Structures are given as C-alpha cells and as structure tokens.
C-alpha cells in the first residue's frame, strides 16, 4: 500500500467524521427547553425508548417527550468493529459492581465494569450488534414465572414487524423489494459465507452434533456497513415530527404521584436545573436495568425498610424492586491458529482496511468480530474472531489486574498473532443479584451486585462449555488450521494443575546436545495436548470470567410489573426495558427488547384512560 493511498484513507476518515458531526445531530425535535405538559413522557432514549418514542408520536394528536441523560454519541460508534471505542468514555455509564464474593478474583478490587450506553440509542450504540431471538424455552420460563402474554408465539408478529423475520439467522438483503420484510425498520446482516472461521466452526459443530446442539451464524444489526440499531431505524426518521420532543443531557430524578396516580416527573436539565414536567397519560421508564429501579426507589416504590432508611415517602411497598438482577458471564479461552484468517490489529490498522471500509463499506471494520455461536443444552460457545488481544485496548475495559491479563492472553503484545477466543457462557444462569439505592440523591450511583457464580450450577454449566471447546478444537476442521488452546495460567490456580509458561506458549524445551559416544535415546512420541482438571477450570472461571453486558431482571414481569408492563399498585406508570425480564434470554437480548417495545407501544396506545 503506497503512502499516497494511506494519506487518502486518513483524509476520507477525517472528512466523514466532520460531516457526521455537522449534519447528523441537527433536528427540530431536539429541544433545549421542554413544555410543561405532555401526554407521554419516556425516560431513556435507549433501545426500547427509541422504539416507543417513534411509535407513540405516530399519532399527531398526542405530545411525546423523550428524555435522555447523555449527549450525542461520536462517529466511531457507528463502525461495527469499534463498538468498544465509546466504553469508559462520556457515552458510557461504566457501572462498577460491588466487590464480588464468588468471582472476579483476577479483576482489580474484584469489581466488574458493566458498559451501559449514555446517549441517543443507549447501549444499542456501544454493544456488539449481535442479533438473536433466544430460544423458545426462554419465553416459556417467563410464563412459568408469572409473566404471561410474552411467549415466542405472542412476540412473533412483533419480530416480523420490527425485523421482517422471526429467525435468528437472517439477512435483510434477502427481502423482496415490496412487502413487510423490506419495510421493517431494523436491518440485519448475516456473516458472509466466505468467512473461514465461521465455516470451520460450523463444520466442527456439525461433526460433533447431537439433538441438543444448535449452531447459529453471527447476525448483526447493520445497514450499509454501519451500526443500525433503534436510534437509526426508529428515532431518526421521527425527529421531524412537531409532536415529538427530545431532551438530551437531562436526568430523571423521581416521579410524583397524587392518590397513587402519576402526576409529573422531576428532572435535572443539563444535570443541574431542576424542573417538573406534568403528564396527561403515562410515564414509561426505559432507563435500563440499573437506572430504572433506581428511579422507582427514589420515587417511593420499593422495599418498605429501604424507603424508611432513605427517609423517602412510601408510595408502594414492593420488595422485588431492584432484586432478581441477572447477567451472562463469559470466560475467555485463547486459541492460536496457523492460517491467516482471523482479525488482527495489524490488519485492522492497515491502510487497505481503512480504504475498504470508508470507500466500499465492507471489510474487517464492517462487521462485529464474532463468527457464530453454538448452543448445547444450557451451555454456549461464541467464537470471537480477534487474534490480537491488545493489553492497551482491552485490559482497562475488563478491569483485569495487569498480570492476570497477561497470564490469560499470552500473546497480548503481538499485533499480528493469528487466533481467536472462545467465550464460554451459560445461557440461563441461576445466580441472582440486586441493585440497591444507598442515597436519596441521583448523583450517588446505586450499589450493583450481580452476585456472579453464587450458584454452583453456573460454574458447572460454563465448565461444560469449556469442555466442548476442547472437543471442537480437536476436530479435523480446527486441526487443519493448526488450532491450539492456550489455557489461562493464573498464579492462584496453579496449585491445582501444573502448567508451565512454556506449555502455555506452545514452546518445547531445547533438545539436549548429543554427546559423541552416548547411546541414542528412544524417540518420545508426540503427546496429546494436556487437559486441565475441573478444579482448575473452576478456579479459572472464578478468576478471569467477565460480564456478558446483559444485565436485566431488576423490575421483573409478574413481580414489579403486570402482564401489560404496568407498575403494580400505581396508575399511569409502565416499564419497558430489560429490567422486566423475569429470567435471562439466551445470550443476546437487544433484538428481543426491540420486539417487546413494539408490542408495548400497541399496549399503551390501546389503553383506555
């Protein structure tokens, strides 16, 4: 690649950035000062909030206010591969958990950092864009937990309305020119058939397949090589409606009630000016699994003892507010390969990659670094196709201790290393944590304790996923590209299994120099890769496992909200975000939230007030 081409590529990036900043964030619906009264107030412009604001404002006879604590997100959040660019920045709440008791021993202060989007689009603007509708059992479990009317069959019409399909593997380019599929707001991109890592993963999975195995190719919310979540699909097209107002850099404080009915919402404009906005019909909380329960508790809805301790007036005694917090937990296992088919930092930062993306809208930058996922019973394996695991880029995001990071990713300084990571997970973890307000001021973050790995079931479930990874790597498909597992080598766990640094790096001891006259020794046959015992794997899981970024459940359906998403014991207040999930969905919740928000909009519009 010539110097001239590199210069042109960088120039294209800079011009694209400047154009985006100048023109994308200007629209009449963004207001500096709200009116005093609206029919609907939506708190949080995340995945669900964007859908609700768009659908409710379709009726020109109602006035809708959407408030969002963050500001516009930067250009680089639109590039699918660079989703982590906004994490730990001003567009991320960067929720820090309490020190974990059963996990996170290899993290600083045993604390996880859970990314939560802060700005229009919410977490949908900083996630990995992965699409999936989960498994039928996910929704059956919801019904058994008392959340009726939200089965897979109930949601199918809304999956089709939002995405044009109810399938988890789909490409919107397959839609006919006319019809519901092509008119669906959300657009999906299926990983390319030519992706070799996906093909090898699929072949290996099929070779070991049984009736409990399900393989899915990676599908992402992408259009034209760019992120295409609900901010782009729903909110942007609605921003010229005069009956929709969007207020940024505004934080919801608490809800005021009169005779158990919603009256108004206290807000902090620009995070400093207190105001009170009145509502005619409903307030809908879509602030996410951390902020939504915080707002409820500060409004007087929550455990009676907590309200007394915070000296807040009790509106509704509900001990389940903030409880039932669940999240997926991922354990990375690095695998090196000899064939140059993975994504490396050297490839990503090359002039040809930049040119290919900004000129053609494809290449490494145009798709998230995931090839596929294999479900097997309750365990799952994702293939994360990044060969380079840069300490500078990734360690702070995960909060690893420096030495633990280096012991987990032995080639962290090699920007050209070919390989990938297995992310071993449990699709339906049983551990439950909570979100607790400790201060009546919204400036004090709530305490977030996911309580990862409290239940032994979750550990066993992840061990099964790791054992599956071992089997997959030993298949002919993966052996053909020289795949080799490099187990995390944590100092805390080495008493359970002797695993040397040379073994981890895949190096052999130097051969002994042959001495003249010495009898030749018998050839030592090549040994099979050693396999760690379960005790070692459990230690590693508790040491290096990290959040799956899928926090949910803190205002669970059936306990905090009814089947119509109405908060129990009060009028005019609903919740629509992942906090209403009674139990986890299988891995990717974002697309499920989109469909649920579509249904929620119908429920709200059909409510007689």
C-alpha positions as CSV (number, residue, x, y, z in Angstrom):
1,X,0.0,0.0,0.0
2,X,1.5,3.3,-1.1
3,X,1.9,6.4,1.1
4,X,-0.5,8.2,-1.2
5,X,-3.2,5.6,-0.5
6,X,-2.7,5.8,3.2
7,X,-3.0,9.6,3.0
8,X,-6.2,9.4,1.1
9,X,-7.7,6.8,3.5
10,X,-6.9,9.0,6.5
11,X,-8.4,12.0,4.7
12,X,-11.6,10.1,4.0
13,X,-11.9,9.2,7.7
14,X,-11.5,12.8,8.8
15,X,-13.9,14.2,6.3
16,X,-16.5,11.5,7.2
17,X,-16.2,12.4,10.8
18,X,-16.6,16.2,10.2
19,X,-19.6,15.7,8.0
20,X,-21.3,13.4,10.6
21,X,-20.7,15.9,13.4
22,X,-22.0,18.8,11.4
23,X,-25.2,17.3,9.9
24,X,-26.3,14.2,11.8
25,X,-27.2,15.7,15.2
26,X,-29.3,18.7,14.0
27,X,-33.0,18.2,14.1
28,X,-36.2,20.1,15.1
29,X,-37.3,17.5,17.7
30,X,-34.2,18.2,19.8
31,X,-35.3,20.9,22.2
32,X,-33.4,23.0,24.8
33,X,-36.4,23.7,27.0
34,X,-39.4,21.3,27.3
35,X,-43.1,22.3,27.6
36,X,-44.8,21.9,30.9
37,X,-47.1,19.1,30.0
38,X,-47.0,16.1,27.7
39,X,-49.3,13.1,27.0
40,X,-46.4,10.7,27.3
41,X,-43.0,11.0,28.9
42,X,-40.4,8.4,28.1
43,X,-37.4,8.2,30.3
44,X,-34.3,6.9,28.5
45,X,-33.6,7.0,24.7
46,X,-32.1,3.6,24.6
47,X,-33.1,0.5,22.5
48,X,-36.7,0.5,23.8
49,X,-37.1,4.2,24.3
50,X,-36.3,5.0,20.6
51,X,-39.0,2.5,19.5
52,X,-41.6,3.8,21.9
53,X,-40.9,7.5,21.0
54,X,-41.3,6.7,17.3
55,X,-44.4,4.6,17.6
56,X,-46.3,6.8,20.1
57,X,-45.6,10.0,18.2
58,X,-47.1,8.5,15.0
59,X,-50.4,9.8,16.4
60,X,-50.2,13.6,15.7
61,X,-52.8,14.2,18.4
62,X,-50.5,13.3,21.3
63,X,-47.4,15.0,22.5
64,X,-44.4,12.9,23.4
65,X,-41.3,13.9,25.4
66,X,-38.2,11.6,25.3
67,X,-35.6,12.5,27.9
68,X,-32.0,11.2,27.8
69,X,-29.2,11.7,30.3
70,X,-26.5,11.5,27.7
71,X,-25.5,13.6,24.7
72,X,-24.9,12.7,21.1
73,X,-22.5,9.8,20.5
74,X,-19.4,10.1,18.4
75,X,-18.9,8.9,14.8
76,X,-16.8,5.9,15.7
77,X,-19.7,4.2,17.5
78,X,-21.2,3.6,14.0
79,X,-18.3,1.4,12.9
80,X,-19.3,-2.2,13.8
81,X,-15.8,-3.4,14.8
82,X,-15.0,-0.5,17.0
83,X,-18.0,-0.8,19.4
84,X,-15.7,-0.6,22.4
85,X,-14.5,2.8,21.4
86,X,-17.2,4.6,23.5
87,X,-16.8,2.4,26.5
88,X,-15.4,4.0,29.7
89,X,-16.0,7.4,28.0
90,X,-18.7,10.1,28.4
91,X,-21.2,7.9,26.5
92,X,-20.9,5.0,28.9
93,X,-22.3,4.9,32.5
94,X,-19.5,2.4,33.2
95,X,-21.4,0.8,36.0
96,X,-19.0,-0.6,38.6
97,X,-20.2,-3.5,40.6
98,X,-19.6,-4.1,44.3
99,X,-16.6,-6.5,45.0
100,X,-17.7,-9.9,44.0
101,X,-17.7,-12.7,46.6
102,X,-17.7,-15.8,44.3
103,X,-16.0,-14.5,41.1
104,X,-13.8,-11.8,39.6
105,X,-10.7,-12.6,41.7
106,X,-8.4,-11.6,38.8
107,X,-10.0,-8.2,38.5
108,X,-8.9,-5.0,40.3
109,X,-10.9,-4.8,43.6
110,X,-12.8,-7.9,42.4
111,X,-15.0,-5.4,40.6
112,X,-16.7,-5.8,37.2
113,X,-17.4,-2.9,34.8
114,X,-20.7,-3.2,33.0
115,X,-21.0,-0.9,30.0
116,X,-24.3,0.9,29.8
117,X,-24.9,3.4,26.9
118,X,-25.4,7.0,27.7
119,X,-26.8,9.0,24.8
120,X,-29.4,8.5,22.0
121,X,-29.5,4.8,21.2
122,X,-28.3,3.8,24.7
123,X,-26.5,0.5,25.0
124,X,-27.5,-0.3,21.4
125,X,-24.9,2.3,20.3
126,X,-22.0,0.7,22.1
127,X,-22.8,-3.1,22.0
128,X,-21.6,-5.7,19.6
129,X,-24.8,-5.5,17.5
130,X,-25.5,-9.2,17.7
131,X,-29.0,-10.3,16.8
132,X,-30.9,-13.2,18.1
133,X,-34.4,-14.0,19.4
134,X,-33.2,-16.5,22.0
135,X,-34.8,-20.0,22.4
136,X,-38.5,-20.9,22.8
137,X,-37.8,-22.1,26.4
138,X,-36.7,-18.6,27.4
139,X,-40.2,-17.3,27.0
140,X,-41.9,-20.4,28.4
141,X,-39.8,-19.8,31.5
142,X,-41.2,-16.3,31.7
143,X,-44.7,-17.6,31.7
144,X,-43.9,-20.1,34.5
145,X,-42.6,-17.1,36.5
146,X,-45.9,-15.3,36.2
147,X,-45.2,-13.1,33.1
148,X,-48.0,-14.1,30.8
149,X,-48.6,-13.0,27.2
150,X,-44.9,-12.8,26.2
151,X,-44.3,-16.2,24.7
152,X,-42.4,-16.7,21.4
153,X,-45.8,-17.0,19.7
154,X,-47.0,-13.8,21.3
155,X,-43.9,-11.9,20.1
156,X,-43.6,-13.4,16.6
157,X,-45.8,-10.7,14.9
158,X,-43.6,-8.0,16.5
159,X,-40.4,-9.8,15.5
160,X,-41.7,-9.7,11.9
161,X,-42.9,-6.1,12.3
162,X,-39.5,-4.9,13.5
163,X,-37.1,-7.1,11.6
164,X,-39.1,-8.7,8.8
165,X,-38.4,-12.1,10.3
166,X,-38.7,-14.2,13.4
167,X,-35.5,-16.1,12.6
168,X,-32.2,-15.5,14.4
169,X,-30.2,-16.1,11.2
170,X,-31.3,-13.7,8.6
171,X,-30.0,-11.2,6.0
172,X,-32.3,-8.2,5.1
173,X,-30.8,-8.3,1.6
174,X,-32.9,-11.4,1.1
175,X,-36.1,-9.4,1.5
176,X,-38.3,-9.0,-1.7
177,X,-38.5,-5.4,-3.0
178,X,-42.0,-4.9,-1.6
179,X,-43.8,-6.2,1.5
180,X,-43.5,-6.3,5.2
181,X,-40.0,-7.8,5.2
182,X,-38.4,-4.9,3.2
183,X,-40.5,-2.3,5.1
184,X,-39.3,-3.5,8.5
185,X,-37.4,-0.7,10.3
186,X,-34.5,-2.9,11.5
187,X,-32.0,-4.2,9.0
188,X,-29.9,-7.4,9.6
189,X,-26.6,-8.6,8.1
190,X,-25.7,-12.3,8.1
191,X,-22.0,-13.1,8.3
192,X,-20.5,-13.7,4.9
193,X,-20.5,-17.3,3.6
194,X,-16.8,-16.9,2.8
195,X,-15.8,-16.3,6.4
196,X,-13.4,-19.2,7.0
197,X,-13.6,-19.2,10.8
198,X,-17.4,-19.3,10.7
199,X,-17.2,-22.2,8.2
200,X,-14.7,-24.2,10.3
201,X,-16.7,-23.6,13.4
202,X,-19.9,-24.8,11.7
203,X,-18.2,-27.9,10.3
204,X,-16.7,-28.8,13.6
205,X,-20.0,-28.3,15.4
206,X,-21.8,-30.5,12.8
207,X,-19.2,-33.2,13.2
208,X,-20.0,-33.4,16.9
209,X,-23.7,-32.6,16.7
210,X,-26.5,-34.3,18.5
211,X,-30.1,-33.4,19.2
212,X,-29.0,-30.9,21.9
213,X,-26.7,-28.9,19.6
214,X,-27.8,-25.8,17.8
215,X,-25.3,-23.7,15.7
216,X,-26.1,-20.2,14.6
217,X,-24.1,-18.0,12.3
218,X,-23.4,-14.4,13.5
219,X,-26.1,-11.9,12.5
220,X,-25.8,-8.2,13.3
221,X,-27.9,-5.1,13.1
222,X,-26.1,-3.4,10.2
223,X,-27.0,-1.4,7.2
224,X,-24.5,-0.3,4.6
225,X,-21.6,-1.3,6.7
226,X,-22.7,0.9,9.7
227,X,-24.4,0.3,13.0
228,X,-28.2,0.2,12.5
229,X,-29.9,0.0,15.9
230,X,-33.2,1.6,17.0
231,X,-31.7,5.1,17.1
232,X,-31.2,4.9,13.3
233,X,-34.1,2.7,12.4
234,X,-36.8,4.3,14.6
235,X,-35.9,7.6,16.2
236,X,-34.1,9.4,13.4
237,X,-37.0,9.1,10.9
238,X,-39.3,10.6,13.6
239,X,-37.2,13.6,14.6
240,X,-39.1,16.0,12.3
241,X,-42.4,15.4,13.9
242,X,-43.6,18.6,15.8
243,X,-45.3,16.5,18.5
244,X,-42.1,14.7,19.5
245,X,-39.6,16.5,21.7
246,X,-36.2,15.0,22.7
247,X,-34.4,16.5,25.6
248,X,-30.7,15.5,26.0
249,X,-28.3,15.9,28.9
250,X,-31.4,15.6,31.2
251,X,-31.7,13.2,34.1
252,X,-34.9,11.8,35.5
253,X,-34.9,12.3,39.3
254,X,-38.2,10.9,40.6
255,X,-41.9,10.6,39.8
256,X,-44.6,12.4,41.7
257,X,-47.9,10.7,42.5
258,X,-51.3,12.0,43.5
259,X,-53.6,9.4,45.0
260,X,-51.3,6.6,43.6
261,X,-51.6,8.1,40.1
262,X,-48.7,9.5,38.2
263,X,-48.7,13.3,38.1
264,X,-45.3,14.6,37.0
265,X,-41.6,13.8,36.6
266,X,-38.8,15.7,38.3
267,X,-35.9,16.2,36.0
268,X,-32.4,17.8,36.1
269,X,-31.9,19.7,32.8
270,X,-28.3,19.9,31.8
271,X,-27.7,17.8,35.0
272,X,-28.2,20.9,37.2
273,X,-31.5,22.8,36.7
274,X,-34.4,21.2,38.5
275,X,-37.7,21.1,36.7
276,X,-41.1,19.4,37.0
277,X,-42.9,18.1,33.8
278,X,-46.5,17.1,34.0
279,X,-48.0,14.1,32.2
280,X,-51.6,13.6,30.9
281,X,-51.5,9.8,30.3
282,X,-48.4,7.8,31.1
283,X,-44.7,7.9,32.1
284,X,-42.7,5.0,30.6
285,X,-39.4,4.1,32.2
286,X,-36.9,2.8,29.7
287,X,-33.8,3.7,31.5
288,X,-32.3,0.2,31.7
289,X,-31.8,-2.4,34.4
290,X,-29.7,-0.2,36.6
291,X,-31.3,3.3,36.4
292,X,-35.0,2.2,36.1
293,X,-35.1,0.5,39.6
294,X,-33.1,3.5,41.0
295,X,-35.8,5.9,39.7
296,X,-38.5,3.7,41.1
297,X,-37.0,3.6,44.6
298,X,-36.3,7.3,44.6
299,X,-40.0,7.7,43.7
300,X,-41.1,5.8,46.7
301,X,-41.7,2.4,45.1
302,X,-39.6,-0.4,46.6
303,X,-38.9,-2.2,49.9
304,X,-40.5,-0.5,52.9
305,X,-37.4,-0.8,55.0
306,X,-35.3,0.9,52.3
307,X,-37.8,3.8,52.0
308,X,-37.7,4.3,55.8
309,X,-33.9,4.2,55.8
310,X,-33.6,6.8,53.0
311,X,-36.4,8.9,54.5
312,X,-38.5,8.7,51.4
313,X,-42.3,8.7,51.3
314,X,-43.5,5.2,50.6
315,X,-45.9,5.1,47.6
316,X,-45.9,1.3,47.1
317,X,-44.2,-1.4,49.2
318,X,-42.6,-3.8,46.7
319,X,-39.7,-5.9,47.9
320,X,-38.9,-7.1,44.4
321,X,-37.8,-3.7,43.0
322,X,-34.0,-4.0,42.3
323,X,-33.9,-7.7,43.0
324,X,-33.5,-10.6,40.5
325,X,-30.5,-9.0,38.7
326,X,-29.1,-11.4,36.2
327,X,-26.4,-11.3,33.6
328,X,-24.5,-13.6,31.4
329,X,-20.9,-14.4,32.4
330,X,-18.2,-15.1,29.8
331,X,-14.9,-16.9,30.2
332,X,-12.3,-16.2,27.5
333,X,-10.1,-19.1,26.3
334,X,-7.5,-18.1,23.7
335,X,-6.8,-20.3,20.7
336,X,-3.9,-19.7,18.3
337,X,-4.1,-20.8,14.7
338,X,-1.5,-21.0,11.9
339,X,-3.7,-20.0,8.9
340,X,-4.1,-16.2,8.4
341,X,-7.9,-16.0,8.6
342,X,-8.6,-14.1,11.9
343,X,-8.8,-10.4,12.6
344,X,-5.6,-8.9,13.9
345,X,-4.7,-5.4,15.0
346,X,-2.1,-5.2,12.2
347,X,-4.8,-5.9,9.6
348,X,-7.4,-3.6,11.2
349,X,-5.0,-0.6,11.3
350,X,-3.7,-1.1,7.7
351,X,-4.4,1.4,5.0
352,X,-6.2,-1.1,2.9
353,X,-8.7,-1.9,5.7
354,X,-9.5,1.8,6.2
355,X,-9.8,2.4,2.5
356,X,-12.0,-0.7,2.0
357,X,-14.4,0.4,4.8
358,X,-14.7,4.1,4.1
359,X,-14.8,3.7,0.3
360,X,-16.7,0.4,-0.1
361,X,-18.4,-0.1,3.3
362,X,-17.1,-3.6,3.9
363,X,-14.1,-5.5,5.2
364,X,-13.0,-6.1,8.7
365,X,-14.5,-2.9,10.1
366,X,-17.9,-3.6,8.7
367,X,-18.9,-6.5,11.0
368,X,-18.5,-7.3,14.7
369,X,-15.7,-9.8,15.5
370,X,-18.0,-12.8,16.1
371,X,-18.2,-15.7,13.7
372,X,-21.0,-17.7,15.4
373,X,-22.4,-19.3,18.5
374,X,-23.1,-22.9,19.4
375,X,-25.7,-23.8,22.0
376,X,-25.6,-27.2,23.7
377,X,-28.2,-27.7,26.3
378,X,-27.7,-24.7,28.7
379,X,-24.1,-24.1,27.7
380,X,-22.9,-21.8,24.9
381,X,-19.7,-21.0,23.0
382,X,-19.1,-17.9,21.0
383,X,-16.2,-17.6,18.6
384,X,-14.7,-14.1,19.0
385,X,-12.5,-13.8,15.9
386,X,-9.9,-11.4,17.2
387,X,-6.4,-12.9,17.1
388,X,-4.8,-9.9,18.8
389,X,-5.7,-9.2,22.4
390,X,-4.1,-5.8,23.0
391,X,-3.4,-5.0,26.6
392,X,-3.6,-1.3,25.9
393,X,-7.1,-1.6,24.3
394,X,-8.8,-4.3,26.3
395,X,-7.4,-4.6,29.8
396,X,-8.9,-1.4,31.2
397,X,-12.3,-2.2,29.7
398,X,-12.4,-5.5,31.6
399,X,-10.7,-4.2,34.7
400,X,-8.2,-7.1,34.8
401,X,-5.2,-6.9,37.0
402,X,-2.2,-6.4,34.7
403,X,-0.5,-9.7,35.5
404,X,-3.8,-11.7,35.2
405,X,-4.5,-10.2,31.8
406,X,-1.0,-11.3,30.6
407,X,-1.5,-14.7,32.0
408,X,-4.8,-15.1,30.3
409,X,-3.8,-13.7,26.9
410,X,-0.1,-14.9,26.4
411,X,0.3,-13.1,23.1
412,X,-1.1,-9.7,24.1
413,X,1.8,-7.8,22.7
414,X,1.7,-9.4,19.2
415,X,-0.5,-7.3,16.9
416,X,-0.1,-9.9,14.1
417,X,-0.9,-13.1,16.0
418,X,-3.5,-15.2,14.3
419,X,-6.1,-16.8,16.6
420,X,-9.5,-16.4,18.2
421,X,-11.2,-16.5,21.6
422,X,-13.8,-18.9,22.8
423,X,-16.2,-17.1,25.1
424,X,-17.7,-19.9,27.2
425,X,-21.0,-19.0,28.8
426,X,-24.2,-20.3,30.4
427,X,-27.3,-19.1,28.6
428,X,-29.6,-19.3,31.6
429,X,-27.5,-18.6,34.7
430,X,-29.3,-19.1,38.0
431,X,-27.3,-16.7,40.2
432,X,-29.2,-13.5,41.1
433,X,-28.0,-10.2,42.4
434,X,-29.6,-6.8,43.2
435,X,-29.5,-3.1,42.6
436,X,-29.8,-1.0,45.8
437,X,-30.1,2.7,46.3
438,X,-27.9,3.9,49.2
439,X,-28.6,7.6,49.0
440,X,-31.6,9.7,48.1
441,X,-29.5,11.8,45.6
442,X,-29.3,10.7,42.0
443,X,-25.7,11.9,41.9
444,X,-24.8,8.9,44.0
445,X,-24.8,5.7,41.9
446,X,-26.7,2.7,43.2
447,X,-24.9,-0.3,44.5
448,X,-24.9,-3.0,41.9
449,X,-24.2,-6.6,42.9
450,X,-24.7,-9.2,40.2
451,X,-23.6,-11.9,42.6
452,X,-21.9,-13.8,39.7
453,X,-21.4,-17.6,40.2
454,X,-23.2,-17.7,43.5
455,X,-25.0,-20.8,42.3
456,X,-22.7,-23.8,41.6
457,X,-24.9,-24.7,38.6
458,X,-23.5,-21.7,36.7
459,X,-19.9,-22.9,37.2
460,X,-20.7,-26.5,36.1
461,X,-22.6,-25.0,33.1
462,X,-19.5,-23.0,32.0
463,X,-17.2,-26.0,32.6
464,X,-19.3,-28.0,30.2
465,X,-18.9,-25.2,27.6
466,X,-15.1,-25.2,28.0
467,X,-15.0,-29.0,27.7
468,X,-17.0,-28.5,24.5
469,X,-14.4,-26.0,23.2
470,X,-11.7,-28.6,23.8
471,X,-13.6,-31.2,21.7
472,X,-14.2,-28.7,18.9
473,X,-10.5,-27.7,18.7
474,X,-9.6,-31.4,18.5
475,X,-11.8,-31.9,15.4
476,X,-10.3,-32.3,11.9
477,X,-11.7,-28.9,10.9
478,X,-9.8,-27.0,13.6
479,X,-6.7,-29.2,13.4
480,X,-6.5,-28.2,9.7
481,X,-5.7,-24.6,10.6
482,X,-3.3,-25.6,13.5
483,X,-5.6,-24.6,16.3
484,X,-4.1,-24.8,19.8
485,X,-5.7,-23.8,23.1
486,X,-3.6,-21.7,25.4
487,X,-5.2,-22.0,28.9
488,X,-5.2,-19.1,31.2
489,X,-2.3,-19.5,33.6
490,X,-3.3,-17.8,36.8
491,X,-0.9,-17.9,39.7
492,X,-3.8,-18.5,42.1
493,X,-4.8,-21.7,40.3
494,X,-1.5,-23.4,39.5
495,X,-1.6,-25.4,42.7
496,X,-4.5,-27.3,41.1
497,X,-2.7,-28.2,37.9
498,X,1.0,-27.9,36.9
499,X,1.0,-25.8,33.7
500,X,4.3,-24.2,32.7
501,X,4.8,-21.0,30.8
502,X,6.5,-22.9,28.0
503,X,3.4,-25.1,27.7
504,X,1.1,-22.1,27.6
505,X,3.2,-20.5,24.8
506,X,3.3,-23.8,22.9
507,X,7.1,-24.0,23.1
508,X,9.2,-27.1,23.7
509,X,12.3,-27.4,25.8
510,X,15.6,-27.2,24.0
511,X,16.8,-30.6,22.8
512,X,19.8,-31.9,24.7
513,X,23.0,-31.6,22.8
514,X,24.1,-35.0,21.5
515,X,27.4,-36.2,23.2
516,X,29.7,-38.3,21.0
517,X,29.7,-41.9,22.1
518,X,26.4,-41.6,24.0
519,X,23.8,-44.2,23.3
520,X,20.8,-42.8,21.3
521,X,17.6,-42.5,23.3
522,X,14.3,-43.8,22.1
523,X,12.1,-41.3,20.3
524,X,9.5,-39.9,22.7
525,X,6.1,-40.0,20.9
526,X,4.3,-36.7,20.5
527,X,1.9,-36.2,23.4
528,X,-1.7,-35.1,23.1
529,X,-2.5,-31.7,24.5
530,X,-2.9,-31.9,28.2
531,X,-6.3,-31.2,29.6
532,X,-6.8,-29.4,32.9
533,X,-8.9,-30.9,35.7
534,X,-12.3,-29.5,36.5
535,X,-11.0,-28.0,39.7
536,X,-8.5,-25.9,37.7
537,X,-11.2,-24.8,35.3
538,X,-13.5,-23.7,38.2
539,X,-10.6,-21.7,39.6
540,X,-10.0,-20.1,36.2
541,X,-13.7,-19.3,35.7
542,X,-13.9,-17.5,39.1
543,X,-10.6,-15.7,38.3
544,X,-11.0,-14.4,34.7
545,X,-14.7,-14.5,33.9
546,X,-16.2,-11.2,32.9
547,X,-19.7,-9.7,32.4
548,X,-21.7,-10.6,29.3
549,X,-23.1,-7.0,29.2
550,X,-26.6,-8.3,29.5
551,X,-27.9,-7.0,32.9
552,X,-31.6,-7.5,33.3
553,X,-34.4,-8.6,35.6
554,X,-34.5,-5.8,38.3
555,X,-38.2,-4.9,37.7
556,X,-39.3,-8.4,36.8
557,X,-42.5,-9.0,35.0
558,X,-45.1,-10.7,37.3
559,X,-43.5,-9.2,40.4
560,X,-42.9,-5.5,39.8
561,X,-44.9,-5.0,36.6
562,X,-48.0,-6.9,35.4
563,X,-48.5,-8.6,32.0
564,X,-49.2,-5.2,30.4
565,X,-45.9,-3.7,31.8
566,X,-47.8,-1.5,34.3
567,X,-46.1,-1.0,37.6
568,X,-48.2,-2.6,40.3
569,X,-50.3,-0.6,42.8
570,X,-50.0,2.7,40.9
571,X,-51.6,4.2,37.8
572,X,-50.0,5.7,34.7
573,X,-46.5,4.2,35.0
574,X,-45.0,1.4,32.9
575,X,-41.6,-0.1,32.4
576,X,-40.2,-1.3,29.1
577,X,-36.5,-2.3,29.1
578,X,-34.5,-5.4,30.0
579,X,-35.3,-4.9,33.7
580,X,-38.7,-6.6,33.1
581,X,-37.1,-9.9,32.0
582,X,-38.1,-12.4,34.7
583,X,-35.2,-14.6,33.6
584,X,-32.4,-14.2,31.0
585,X,-32.8,-14.7,27.3
586,X,-30.3,-17.0,25.6
587,X,-27.3,-14.7,25.1
588,X,-28.4,-11.6,23.0
589,X,-31.3,-9.6,24.5
590,X,-31.2,-6.5,22.2
591,X,-33.5,-7.7,19.4
592,X,-35.9,-9.2,21.9
593,X,-36.2,-5.7,23.6
594,X,-37.0,-4.2,20.1
595,X,-39.9,-6.6,19.6
596,X,-41.2,-6.2,23.1
597,X,-41.1,-2.4,22.7
598,X,-43.2,-2.7,19.5
599,X,-45.7,-4.7,21.5
600,X,-45.5,-2.3,24.4
601,X,-46.4,0.6,22.0
602,X,-49.5,-1.2,21.0
603,X,-50.5,-1.9,24.6
604,X,-50.1,1.7,25.5
605,X,-52.0,3.0,22.5
606,X,-54.9,0.6,23.2
607,X,-55.1,1.6,26.9
608,X,-58.3,3.4,27.7
609,X,-57.6,6.3,30.0
